[in-house]
């Protein structure tokens, strides 16, 4: 799909490829196909193997790509030749040409798969007035309430929300987050890879969002 010149493609699981502002950006590539495009900026939300995959970063990187990571993923990225590494934590902001990156908190509330103390992240990626929110692996957390204004500032606000349950929020929780932050368009993720979540979860999420007056759809994996 394309919104105001920003192309959004689904890599599968929680992975996305964004093109806009003269930059190609990948987020959490995992089990990417051979036809996946190459990125000069790769954003990694946390160090779990299905989000920080050495094989997939190697497959999708352009020469000299920058990989943005939390501190505990550093040892993985040092094994990859031909990339630059940028360590950040929630609250940090980075500028890459015309693209602005903000790291935001991502964690579990009542389970220990993604504890807050780890400092793992979601990302807000801004291509001018197109603002894209990738939650990372997260439950519905209080910090999400501050995102409610993005869709009310003349921006196109798109959100990628996990729907599989178990390790992250489930379908109903994700629909509640969508209602809270009120994006212009919402896309489900974290399903269909055999780790957790099914396409049926994604379809049910889309249905719930549409019933609440939100624009939502499934993107097919490239």
C-alpha positions in Angstrom: 0.0 0.0 0.0 1.1 3.6 -0.5 0.1 6.7 1.5 1.2 10.2 0.4 4.3 8.7 -1.4 5.3 6.4 1.5 5.2 2.7 0.4 4.4 0.1 3.1 5.1 -3.6 2.6 4.7 -6.5 4.9 7.7 -8.8 5.3 5.8 -11.3 7.5 5.5 -11.9 11.3 6.4 -8.4 12.7 8.5 -7.2 9.8 7.8 -4.3 7.5 9.5 -2.4 4.7 9.0 1.3 4.4 10.1 3.5 1.5 9.8 7.3 1.6 11.7 10.5 2.0 14.5 9.0 0.0 15.1 6.2 2.5 14.4 2.5 2.6 13.6 1.3 6.1 13.1 -2.3 7.4 11.7 -3.1 10.8 12.3 -6.5 12.5 12.9 -8.6 9.3 12.3 -12.3 9.9 12.1 -15.1 7.4 12.0 -12.6 4.6 11.5 -13.9 1.1 14.2 -13.8 -1.6 12.3 -11.0 -3.4 12.4 -8.7 -0.4 13.9 -5.3 -1.2 17.1 -4.0 0.4 17.2 -1.4 3.2 19.7 1.2 4.2 18.1 1.6 7.6 17.1 -1.4 9.7 15.2 -0.9 13.0 15.3 -3.8 15.6 12.8 -3.6 18.4 14.5 -6.2 20.7 16.9 -9.0 20.8 14.6 -12.1 20.5 15.5 -14.3 17.5 12.2 -13.5 15.6 13.0 -9.8 15.7 16.7 -9.6 15.7 17.7 -12.2 13.1 21.2 -12.1 11.8 20.3 -14.1 8.7 17.5 -11.8 7.8 19.5 -8.6 8.5 22.2 -9.9 6.2 19.6 -10.7 3.5 17.9 -7.3 3.6 20.7 -4.9 4.2 22.3 -2.6 1.7 26.0 -2.1 1.9 26.8 0.3 4.7 23.3 0.1 6.2 22.7 1.4 9.7 21.1 -1.0 12.2 19.3 0.6 15.1 19.2 -1.6 18.2 18.7 -1.8 21.9 21.9 -2.4 23.9 21.4 -6.1 24.5 21.4 -6.8 20.7 24.9 -5.4 20.2 26.7 -8.8 20.4 24.5 -10.1 17.5 25.0 -7.2 15.2 28.8 -7.2 15.6 28.7 -10.5 13.7 27.4 -8.8 10.6 29.9 -7.3 8.2 29.2 -4.1 6.3 26.7 -2.4 8.7 26.9 0.5 11.1 25.4 0.1 14.5 23.4 2.7 16.5 22.4 1.8 20.0 19.3 3.6 21.4 16.7 3.3 24.2 13.1 4.4 24.6 12.9 8.2 24.5 15.8 8.6 22.0 15.2 10.3 18.6 17.3 10.0 15.5 17.3 11.8 12.2 18.3 10.0 9.0 18.0 12.5 6.2 14.3 13.3 5.8 13.2 10.5 8.1 12.9 10.9 11.9 12.9 7.9 14.2 11.7 7.9 17.8 12.1 4.9 20.1 9.1 4.3 22.4 8.5 1.8 25.3 7.3 -1.7 24.6 6.8 -4.3 27.3 4.5 -6.8 29.0 2.2 -5.8 31.9 1.3 -9.2 33.4 3.8 -11.6 31.8 7.5 -11.8 31.7 8.4 -12.3 28.1 9.2 -8.6 27.5 9.9 -7.0 30.9 10.0 -3.2 31.1 13.4 -3.3 32.7 15.0 -4.6 29.4 14.4 -1.2 27.7 13.0 -2.8 24.6 11.2 -0.7 22.1 8.6 0.2 19.5 9.3 2.8 16.9 7.6 5.9 15.5 8.9 6.6 12.0 8.1 10.0 10.5 8.2 10.6 6.8 7.1 14.2 6.9 3.4 14.2 7.6 3.1 10.4 7.4 3.7 8.9 10.8 4.0 5.2 11.3 3.9 3.4 14.7 5.3 -0.1 15.2 4.5 -1.2 18.7 7.3 -3.8 19.0 6.3 -6.7 21.2 4.1 -5.1 23.8 0.9 -5.3 25.7 -1.4 -2.3 26.0 0.7 0.0 28.1 0.0 3.5 29.6 2.6 5.2 27.4 0.4 4.5 24.4 -2.1 7.1 25.5 0.3 9.9 24.5 0.0 8.8 20.9 -3.6 9.8 20.6 -2.7 13.2 19.1 -0.8 12.0 16.1 -3.8 11.5 13.9 -5.2 14.9 14.9 -2.3 17.1 13.8 -2.8 16.9 10.0 -0.8 13.7 9.8 -1.6 10.4 8.2 -1.1 8.1 11.2 -0.6 4.4 10.5 -0.2 1.7 13.3 1.1 -1.8 13.2 -0.3 -3.8 16.1 0.4 -7.4 17.3 -2.6 -9.6 17.6 -1.4 -13.1 18.5 -1.7 -13.1 22.3 0.6 -15.2 24.5 3.7 -13.0 24.1 2.0 -9.8 23.2 -1.5 -8.3 23.2 -4.3 -10.4 21.9 -7.0 -9.4 19.3 -9.3 -7.7 21.7 -6.5 -5.8 23.5 -5.1 -4.7 20.1 -8.5 -3.5 19.0 -8.7 -1.5 22.3 -5.3 0.1 21.5 -6.5 1.0 18.0 -9.5 2.7 19.5 -7.3 4.5 22.0 -4.8 5.9 19.5 -7.2 6.3 16.6 -4.9 5.8 13.6 -6.0 6.7 10.1 -5.2 3.1 9.2 -4.2 0.0 11.2 -2.5 -3.2 10.2 -2.2 -6.4 12.2 1.2 -8.1 12.8 2.9 -10.9 14.9 1.0 -13.8 13.4 1.3 -16.5 10.7 5.0 -17.5 11.3 4.3 -20.5 13.4 5.5 -18.8 16.6 2.2 -17.4 17.7 -1.0 -16.2 16.1 -2.8 -17.1 12.9 -4.3 -15.3 9.9 -7.7 -15.9 11.6 -6.5 -13.7 14.5 -5.6 -11.0 12.0 -8.9 -11.3 10.2 -10.8 -11.0 13.5 -8.8 -8.0 14.5 -9.6 -6.2 11.2 -13.3 -7.0 11.7 -13.3 -5.6 15.2 -11.5 -2.4 14.1 -14.0 -1.9 11.2 -16.9 -2.4 13.6 -15.4 0.5 15.7 -15.2 2.8 12.6 -11.5 2.3 12.0 -9.9 1.7 8.7 -8.0 -1.7 8.9 -6.7 -4.4 6.6 -4.3 -7.2 6.2 -1.2 -6.7 4.1 0.0 -9.8 2.2 3.6 -10.8 2.7 6.0 -9.9 -0.1 
